[in-house]
Amino acid sequence: MPKIVLVNPQIPPNTGNIARTCAATGCELHLVGPIGFELSDRYLKRAGLDYWPQVDLTYHTDFSQFQQHSQAIGGRQVGFSTAGQCSYVDFEFQPGDWLLFGSEGDGLPPAAVTQCDHLLRIPMPKGGVRSLNLSVSVGVGLFEALRQTGALTV
């Protein structure tokens, strides 16, 4: 099952919405600090509603700690960035992939980009929009990974 990694998220409702998506799909959620809010933030909790007990959440204080954790488990680190050279629809996902997403304002930090095995983009055919909302991007990437790996059941 793919795992979702948010590196330095800043907006509580986005993270709450992503947590709800992880609860609905059974995917792990990894938050990499520093984050721009407290995990007890009411907006974070409200966006996740009452699904928080169903979220397999791990907090890593920094990217180095996350790297140690992910390397011990194994799997490819697949980053999503507007600078990605490969479209997510042309990529072949694997069940153990770590799907990395950066903060709402800055995207993936350079240290994370250099550690990614693959860097993907979500094409946006109409110009003038820099990027999609973080929770939308996670949903797009995650559901394609689930579809490809057969983890999406109907």
N, C-alpha and C positions, 0 to 999 in steps of 0.2 A: 504494500500500500504506500503510495507517495506520502511524503511528510511536508507540511507547510512550515516555512521559516520566514518570519518577519524580522528584518534587520533594522533596528532603530525606529520602530513605528512611532508616530507622533500624535495621531488623532484617535482618541478613545473609541468613538462610534465605529470607525473603520475596523479596528481590531475586534470589537464586539461582534460586528457582522461576520467577520472572518471566523471567529470562534464558533458562531452559530453554524456556518457552513461546515466547519470541521466536525461539529457534533452530529450534523445530519449525514455526513459521509463516513464517519469513523476514522478520519485522518488525524494524526498527531499535529499539534500546533506548538511550534517552538518560537519563543520571543527572545530576541537577542538585544541586550541593552547596549548603551543606555536607551531607555524608552522615554517618551515625552509625557508620561502620565503615571499615576499610581495604579496598580492592579485593582485597587479597591474603588477606583473612580466610578461614580454613579452612572455616567454616560456609557462607560464601557460595559457595566453590568446591565444597563437598560437595553443596549443594543444586542447583547447576548441573551437577553430575557432569562428564562429559567433553565436554559440549556447548559449553564456553566458546569454543573456536576457531570455532564456527559462529555466534556472536553478533556482530552488527554493533553494537558498543558505542561510544558517544560520551559522554565526561564533560565537563560544563560546570561551571566552578568556582562559578558563582552564576546566579541567574535572569536577570540582565541579559545575561550572556554567551549563555545559551540563547536569549533573545529575539532577539538580533542574528543568531544562527545560523538560527533558524526563520523569521525575516522574510526573510532572504536566499533561502531555499528556497521559501517560500510555503506556503500551506495554512492551514486554520482550526485554532485552538486550542480543543479541546473538553475542558473540565474535568469531572471526576467528583467529586461532593461530596454529602454528605447534605443540603446546602442547595440542591441543584439543583431547579429548578422543572419540568423536563421529564424524563420517564422515558426511559431509553436506548432502550426498545423503540418509542417514538413519534418518535424522532429519525431523520433521514435522513443517514447517514454518507456521506462522500465519500472517494475513494482517498487523497488527500493530507492527511487529517486528522492532527493531533497529538493523541493521547489523553493528557491530563495527570491524574496521580494524586498525591496528597499523601502525607505521612508517616503512619505507622501511628497515631500518637498525636494529631496535630494536623490532619490532612487538608491540603488545599491552603492555602498561606499567602495572606493577603489580596492581596498583590501579584500572585500568580498568578491568583487569582479575577477580579480587575479586568481582567486582560489576556485572559481567555478570551472567545472569540466566542460560546460556548454553554456552559452549565453544566447537566450532566445528573445524575440520581440513579438509583440502582438500587433499585426498590421492594422493601420488605420487609414483607409483609402482616402478619406477627405482630409486635406491639409488644414493647418491652423490650430490643431489640438495637439498639445505637447504629449499628453498621456491620459490614460483612463484612470478612474478612481481606483485606489488600491484594492478595495474589496471586490470590485468588478474584475480587475486583473487576476486576482487570486481565483475567483470563480471560473473565469475563462480557462486559465491554465490547468487548474485542478481537474475540472470536469473532462477536459481533453485527455489528461493523463489517466484518469479513471476509465474513460471509454476505451482507450488504446490497450490498457493492461487487463481489461476484462473485469475490473473491480466494480464497475457500474452495473448494478442489477436493476431490473424493472419489475 
